[in-house]
Amino acid sequence: MAQTSAPWPPSPTIFRHPGQAPPGSMFTHWRGPVVSPWKFVVKRWLTKLNALLLFLPISVWAHVYDWSPELRLVFACLEIIPMAKLLGESVDVAAESVARGPPPDEGNIDWPEICSDLLQAVCGNAMEVTIGVCALLQDDNRLAQTFIFGSILTKILLGLGCVFMAGGFRYSESNFSTTAAQTGSSLMTLSSITLIIPAAYHARNPDPVGLLTISRAAAVLLLIVYAAFLFFQLRTHAYLFSPVEEESDDEQPPDPNFVLSDFKVGIPSAFALLGITSTAAALCSYFLVSAIEDAPTEELGLPPIFIHAIVLPLLVQCTQILSFFLTPPSEMAESVGLCVGGAIQLATLVLPLLVLLSWACGKAFTLFFVTFETITLSASVVLVTALITDGICNYLEGSMLLVLYCTVAFVMFIN
């Protein structure tokens, strides 16, 4: 299809039509329209939810002048909600800008698309990584462990349950790729077994040195498995994870009424925005971890494990979970992939990276979880595997996942 040319400079509007490259662009073919990065920020990010970012300077002020721990905890929790959303959007924008590279020649590898998918696969849980690293650097290994544990449960139980429920409200059954689901469930099973082994070793021989050695070896092996999974997903078997697109013989002309979400920023601006949001997310995470350590949560009737494993993952993932109810049925497979893929990344990438980071910093962070957490995660993986291997979901299966999540949350609350 011949690309339509348009005059340059463009009309007073800030938008460019697809296929039209800016002068001096690093790409000879620009796939997708581009928008001014500053207007992108103003129109896409200054939403009602992001008004909670006003608590960021308040949280800084409260931390500097040592306000009460309860107030600092409330401010930190309020600011982390929009920050997690903005950081996720920044990763998506950066990945989309990379994907708009020059189209490959016939028979060649589409490296821009592969690099875009790789960026999303590695940075998909950037907020969880930031909070885990901040907790680790502040010598709160228990917070880092339980937060990652709760984030995994939130994705595979609450998130996936909401996806199934949202699909069940519209159709009696919804379908998704069975091969991709089976691959994901197999990796989740492997990760849960890897967490069982340190617990079994500790029950037999509570040697901290041996437990640390086993955890570090398992972390390296899990990273190798995750790298193999990425190669499998992005290179050799990418067709299993790609949604089927309906072909249309009718060529649609460009829509003059552009929607802002259809426009992307360039690579330099996208990575600049990613750097800014990452820095802000690290600052928010530092304030959050400090407030949790200082706040007397037990006096407020909230056990620490409930804060770490339930409240924090809910704050980080609440916008994504709510978006599942607004997702069209045609994107059901993508929503399932977000939940399962995110859990796989946490278990086989984030946890091992925390172990190796603690090793480099001279700290002792292991893959040993207490008995309750190990059994809960294993049982959750078993249930999820039984529900997604057939590639069909309905509201009843979603209710099962939600019931298990509520049961685990209730047990942690009365702990």
C-alpha positions as CSV (number, residue, x, y, z in Angstrom):
1,M,0.0,0.0,0.0
2,A,1.4,3.4,-1.0
3,Q,1.9,5.8,1.9
4,T,0.0,9.0,1.7
5,S,2.2,12.1,1.8
6,A,1.3,15.2,3.7
7,P,2.8,18.7,3.5
8,W,5.5,19.6,6.0
9,P,5.3,21.5,8.3
10,P,1.9,20.2,9.2
11,S,-1.2,22.2,9.7
12,P,-1.8,24.0,13.1
13,T,-2.7,20.6,14.7
14,I,0.1,18.9,16.5
15,F,-0.7,15.5,14.9
16,R,0.9,13.8,11.9
17,H,-0.7,11.2,9.7
18,P,0.6,7.6,9.7
19,G,3.5,7.1,7.5
20,Q,4.6,10.7,7.6
21,A,8.1,11.1,9.1
22,P,9.4,14.3,10.7
23,P,12.4,16.0,9.1
24,G,15.7,14.6,10.3
25,S,14.0,11.5,11.7
26,M,16.2,8.6,12.6
27,F,13.7,6.4,10.7
28,T,13.1,6.5,7.0
29,H,9.7,5.0,7.6
30,W,7.8,6.1,10.7
31,R,5.2,3.6,11.7
32,G,2.4,5.4,13.5
33,P,1.6,9.0,14.2
34,V,3.5,11.1,16.7
35,V,2.4,13.8,19.1
36,S,4.2,16.5,20.9
37,P,5.5,15.0,24.2
38,W,4.4,17.9,26.4
39,K,0.9,17.9,25.1
40,F,0.9,14.1,25.4
41,V,1.7,14.5,29.1
42,V,-0.9,17.2,29.7
43,K,-3.8,15.5,27.9
44,R,-3.1,11.9,28.7
45,W,-1.6,12.1,32.2
46,L,-3.4,15.0,33.9
47,T,-6.5,13.0,34.7
48,K,-8.7,12.9,37.8
49,L,-6.8,9.9,39.2
50,N,-3.5,11.5,38.7
51,A,-4.6,14.4,40.9
52,L,-3.5,12.2,43.7
53,L,0.1,13.1,42.7
54,L,-0.5,16.3,44.7
55,F,0.3,14.1,47.7
56,L,3.8,13.6,46.5
57,P,5.1,17.0,47.6
58,I,3.1,16.6,50.8
59,S,4.7,13.3,51.4
60,V,8.1,14.8,50.8
61,W,7.3,17.6,53.3
62,A,6.0,15.1,55.8
63,H,9.1,12.9,55.5
64,V,11.5,15.8,55.8
65,Y,9.8,17.3,58.9
66,D,9.1,13.9,60.4
67,W,5.3,14.0,60.7
68,S,3.4,11.3,62.5
69,P,4.0,7.8,60.9
70,E,0.3,7.3,60.3
71,L,0.0,10.5,58.2
72,R,3.1,9.6,56.3
73,L,1.7,6.2,55.5
74,V,-1.6,7.6,54.3
75,F,0.1,10.1,52.0
76,A,2.5,7.5,50.7
77,C,-0.3,5.1,49.9
78,L,-2.3,7.8,48.1
79,E,0.6,8.9,45.9
80,I,1.6,5.3,44.9
81,I,-1.7,4.7,43.1
82,P,-1.2,7.2,40.3
83,M,2.6,6.7,40.2
84,A,2.2,3.0,39.5
85,K,-0.2,3.9,36.7
86,L,2.1,6.5,35.2
87,L,5.1,4.2,35.4
88,G,3.2,1.5,33.6
89,E,2.1,3.9,30.9
90,S,5.7,5.2,30.5
91,V,6.9,1.6,29.8
92,D,4.1,1.1,27.3
93,V,4.9,4.5,25.6
94,A,8.6,3.6,25.4
95,A,7.9,0.2,24.0
96,E,5.5,1.6,21.4
97,S,8.1,4.2,20.3
98,V,10.7,1.5,19.9
99,A,8.2,-0.6,17.8
100,R,7.8,2.3,15.3
101,G,11.3,1.7,13.9
102,P,12.0,1.0,10.2
103,P,9.9,-1.9,8.8
104,P,12.0,-5.0,8.1
105,D,12.6,-6.3,4.6
106,E,10.8,-9.4,3.6
107,G,12.1,-12.4,5.4
108,N,14.2,-10.4,7.9
109,I,13.7,-10.2,11.6
110,D,11.5,-7.3,12.9
111,W,14.0,-6.1,15.4
112,P,12.1,-3.0,16.5
113,E,9.1,-5.1,17.3
114,I,11.2,-7.7,19.2
115,C,12.9,-4.9,21.2
116,S,9.6,-3.4,22.0
117,D,8.2,-6.7,23.3
118,L,11.4,-7.3,25.2
119,L,11.1,-4.0,26.9
120,Q,7.6,-4.7,28.0
121,A,8.5,-8.2,29.1
122,V,11.4,-7.0,31.3
123,C,9.8,-3.8,32.6
124,G,6.2,-4.9,32.9
125,N,6.4,-4.9,36.7
126,A,8.6,-1.8,37.2
127,M,6.7,-0.6,40.2
128,E,7.0,-3.9,42.0
129,V,10.7,-4.0,41.3
130,T,11.1,-0.4,42.6
131,I,9.3,-1.2,45.9
132,G,11.1,-4.5,46.3
133,V,14.6,-2.9,45.7
134,C,13.8,0.0,48.1
135,A,12.7,-2.5,50.8
136,L,15.8,-4.6,50.2
137,L,18.2,-1.6,50.4
138,Q,16.5,-0.5,53.7
139,D,17.2,-4.0,55.2
140,D,13.5,-5.0,55.2
141,N,13.7,-8.4,53.6
142,R,10.4,-9.5,55.0
143,L,8.6,-6.6,53.3
144,A,10.2,-7.3,50.0
145,Q,9.3,-11.0,50.2
146,T,5.7,-10.6,51.3
147,F,5.1,-7.8,48.8
148,I,6.3,-9.9,45.8
149,F,4.3,-12.9,47.2
150,G,1.2,-10.7,47.5
151,S,1.7,-9.2,44.1
152,I,1.8,-12.7,42.5
153,L,-1.5,-13.7,44.3
154,T,-3.1,-10.4,43.3
155,K,-2.3,-11.1,39.6
156,I,-3.3,-14.7,39.4
157,L,-6.3,-14.7,41.7
158,L,-7.8,-11.2,41.9
159,G,-6.7,-9.9,38.5
160,L,-7.4,-13.1,36.6
161,G,-10.7,-13.6,38.5
162,C,-11.8,-10.1,37.5
163,V,-10.9,-10.8,33.9
164,F,-13.0,-14.0,33.9
165,M,-15.9,-12.2,35.7
166,A,-15.8,-9.3,33.2
167,G,-15.9,-11.8,30.3
168,G,-18.7,-13.8,31.9
169,F,-20.9,-10.8,32.3
170,R,-20.9,-10.4,28.5
171,Y,-20.7,-14.0,27.1
172,S,-21.4,-17.4,28.5
173,E,-17.8,-18.4,27.7
174,S,-14.7,-16.7,26.5
175,N,-11.7,-18.3,24.7
176,F,-8.0,-17.7,24.7
177,S,-4.9,-19.5,23.4
178,T,-4.5,-22.9,25.1
179,T,-0.8,-23.3,24.2
180,A,0.1,-20.0,25.7
181,A,-1.9,-20.7,28.8
182,Q,-0.4,-24.1,29.3
183,T,3.1,-22.6,28.9
184,G,2.4,-19.9,31.4
185,S,0.9,-22.4,33.9
186,S,3.9,-24.7,33.5
187,L,6.2,-21.8,34.4
188,M,4.1,-20.9,37.4
189,T,4.2,-24.5,38.6
190,L,8.0,-24.5,38.2
191,S,8.4,-21.3,40.2
192,S,6.2,-22.5,43.0
193,I,8.2,-25.8,43.2
194,T,11.4,-23.7,43.3
195,L,10.0,-21.9,46.3
196,I,8.9,-25.2,48.0
197,I,12.5,-26.6,47.8
198,P,14.1,-23.9,50.2
199,A,11.2,-24.4,52.6
200,A,11.6,-28.2,52.6
201,Y,15.4,-27.8,53.1
202,H,14.8,-25.4,56.0
203,A,12.4,-27.9,57.6
204,R,15.0,-30.6,57.4
205,N,18.1,-28.7,58.1
206,P,17.7,-25.0,59.3
207,D,21.2,-24.0,58.1
208,P,21.1,-20.3,57.0
209,V,24.3,-20.7,55.0
210,G,23.0,-23.7,53.0
211,L,19.6,-22.0,52.5
212,L,21.3,-18.9,51.1
213,T,23.4,-21.0,48.8
214,I,20.4,-22.9,47.5
215,S,18.5,-19.6,47.0
216,R,21.2,-18.0,45.0
217,A,21.7,-21.1,42.8
218,A,17.9,-21.3,42.2
219,A,17.8,-17.6,41.4
220,V,20.4,-18.1,38.6
221,L,18.5,-21.1,37.2
222,L,15.2,-19.2,37.3
223,L,16.7,-16.3,35.3
224,I,18.0,-18.8,32.7
225,V,14.5,-20.2,32.5
226,Y,12.9,-16.8,32.1
227,A,15.4,-15.9,29.3
228,A,14.5,-19.1,27.5
229,F,10.8,-18.3,27.9
230,L,11.4,-14.8,26.4
231,F,13.2,-16.4,23.4
232,F,10.4,-18.9,23.1
233,Q,7.7,-16.2,23.3
234,L,9.3,-13.5,21.2
235,R,11.3,-15.4,18.6
236,T,10.7,-19.1,18.0
237,H,7.0,-19.4,18.9
238,A,5.8,-15.9,18.7
239,Y,2.8,-17.0,16.7
240,L,1.4,-18.7,19.7
241,F,1.2,-15.5,21.7
242,S,0.1,-13.2,18.9
243,P,-3.6,-12.3,18.7
244,V,-5.4,-13.2,15.5
245,E,-6.2,-10.1,13.5
246,E,-9.2,-10.0,11.3
247,E,-8.4,-9.0,7.7
248,S,-10.4,-6.4,5.9
249,D,-10.5,-5.8,2.2
250,D,-11.8,-2.3,2.6
251,E,-9.0,0.3,3.1
252,Q,-10.0,2.9,5.7
253,P,-8.9,6.4,5.1
254,P,-7.2,8.3,8.0
255,D,-9.7,9.6,10.5
256,P,-9.5,13.4,10.9
257,N,-10.9,13.1,14.4
258,F,-7.8,11.7,16.1
259,V,-7.9,10.2,19.5
260,L,-4.9,11.1,21.7
261,S,-4.3,7.5,22.6
262,D,-3.6,6.8,18.9
263,F,-0.6,9.1,19.0
264,K,2.8,8.3,20.4
265,V,5.9,10.3,21.3
266,G,9.4,9.8,19.7
267,I,12.1,7.6,21.2
268,P,14.1,10.3,23.0
269,S,11.0,11.9,24.6
270,A,9.6,8.5,25.5
271,F,12.7,7.4,27.4
272,A,13.0,10.8,29.0
273,L,9.5,10.4,30.3
274,L,10.3,6.9,31.5
275,G,13.4,8.2,33.3
276,I,11.4,10.9,35.0
277,T,8.6,8.6,36.1
278,S,11.1,6.0,37.3
279,T,12.9,8.5,39.5
280,A,9.6,9.7,40.9
281,A,8.5,6.1,41.5
282,A,11.7,5.4,43.4
283,L,11.1,8.4,45.5
284,C,7.5,7.3,46.3
285,S,8.7,3.8,47.0
286,Y,11.3,5.1,49.5
287,F,8.7,7.2,51.4
288,L,6.3,4.2,51.3
289,V,8.7,1.7,52.8
290,S,9.9,4.2,55.4
291,A,6.4,5.0,56.5
292,I,5.5,1.3,56.7
293,E,8.5,0.6,58.9
294,D,7.7,3.5,61.3
295,A,3.9,3.2,61.4
296,P,2.4,1.2,64.3
297,T,0.2,-0.9,62.0
298,E,-0.5,-3.5,64.6
299,E,-1.9,-0.9,66.9
300,L,-4.2,0.2,64.1
301,G,-5.5,-3.4,63.8
302,L,-3.7,-4.2,60.6
303,P,-1.1,-7.0,60.8
304,P,2.1,-6.3,58.8
305,I,1.6,-9.2,56.5
306,F,-1.8,-7.9,55.5
307,I,-0.3,-4.5,54.7
308,H,2.6,-6.0,52.8
309,A,0.8,-8.8,50.9
310,I,-2.7,-7.4,50.4
311,V,-2.9,-3.6,50.7
312,L,0.3,-2.7,48.9
313,P,-0.3,-4.9,45.8
314,L,-3.9,-3.7,45.6
315,L,-2.7,0.0,45.6
316,V,-0.1,-0.8,42.9
317,Q,-2.5,-2.8,40.7
318,C,-5.9,-1.3,41.3
319,T,-6.0,0.8,38.1
320,Q,-5.1,-2.3,36.0
321,I,-7.6,-4.5,37.7
322,L,-10.4,-1.9,37.2
323,S,-9.4,-1.6,33.5
324,F,-10.2,-5.3,33.0
325,F,-13.9,-4.5,33.4
326,L,-13.6,-1.9,30.6
327,T,-11.7,-4.2,28.2
328,P,-13.6,-5.3,25.1
329,P,-14.2,-9.0,24.8
330,S,-11.8,-9.2,21.8
331,E,-8.9,-8.4,24.1
332,M,-9.7,-11.2,26.6
333,A,-6.5,-13.1,25.6
334,E,-4.4,-10.0,26.2
335,S,-5.9,-9.5,29.7
336,V,-5.2,-13.1,30.6
337,G,-1.7,-12.7,29.3
338,L,-1.1,-9.6,31.4
339,C,-2.1,-11.5,34.6
340,V,-0.3,-14.7,34.0
341,G,2.7,-13.1,32.3
342,G,3.0,-10.6,35.1
343,A,3.0,-13.4,37.7
344,I,5.6,-15.3,35.8
345,Q,7.8,-12.2,35.6
346,L,7.5,-11.7,39.3
347,A,8.3,-15.3,40.2
348,T,11.1,-16.0,37.7
349,L,12.6,-12.5,37.2
350,V,11.9,-10.1,40.0
351,L,12.5,-12.5,42.9
352,P,15.7,-13.9,41.5
353,L,17.0,-10.4,40.7
354,L,16.3,-9.4,44.3
355,V,18.3,-12.4,45.5
356,L,21.3,-11.5,43.3
357,L,21.0,-7.8,44.2
358,S,21.2,-8.7,47.9
359,W,24.2,-10.9,47.1
360,A,26.0,-8.1,45.4
361,C,25.2,-5.7,48.3
362,G,26.4,-8.2,50.9
363,K,22.9,-8.9,52.2
364,A,21.1,-12.2,52.9
365,F,17.9,-12.4,50.9
366,T,16.6,-15.9,50.3
367,L,13.7,-17.7,48.5
368,F,12.6,-19.2,51.8
369,F,8.9,-18.3,52.6
370,V,7.0,-19.4,55.7
371,T,4.8,-22.5,55.5
372,F,1.6,-20.6,55.1
373,E,2.9,-18.5,52.1
374,T,4.4,-21.5,50.4
375,I,1.2,-23.6,50.7
376,T,-1.0,-20.7,49.6
377,L,1.1,-19.9,46.5
378,S,1.3,-23.6,45.5
379,A,-2.5,-24.1,46.0
380,S,-3.2,-20.9,44.0
381,V,-1.0,-22.1,41.1
382,V,-2.8,-25.5,41.1
383,L,-6.2,-23.8,40.9
384,V,-5.1,-21.4,38.1
385,T,-3.5,-24.2,36.1
386,A,-6.7,-26.3,36.3
387,L,-8.8,-23.3,35.1
388,I,-6.8,-22.0,32.2
389,T,-5.4,-25.1,30.6
390,D,-8.6,-25.6,28.5
391,G,-8.5,-22.1,27.1
392,I,-12.1,-21.4,28.1
393,C,-13.3,-19.2,31.0
394,N,-16.6,-18.1,32.5
395,Y,-17.9,-16.2,35.5
396,L,-18.0,-19.3,37.7
397,E,-14.2,-19.9,37.3
398,G,-13.7,-16.2,38.0
399,S,-15.7,-16.5,41.2
400,M,-13.5,-19.4,42.3
401,L,-10.4,-17.3,42.0
402,L,-12.0,-14.4,43.8
403,V,-13.2,-16.6,46.7
404,L,-9.7,-18.0,47.2
405,Y,-8.2,-14.6,47.1
406,C,-10.7,-13.3,49.7
407,T,-10.0,-16.3,51.9
408,V,-6.3,-15.7,51.9
409,A,-6.8,-12.0,52.6
410,F,-9.1,-12.8,55.5
411,V,-6.6,-15.2,57.0
412,M,-3.8,-12.6,56.7
413,F,-6.1,-10.0,58.3
414,I,-6.8,-12.1,61.4
415,N,-3.2,-13.3,61.7
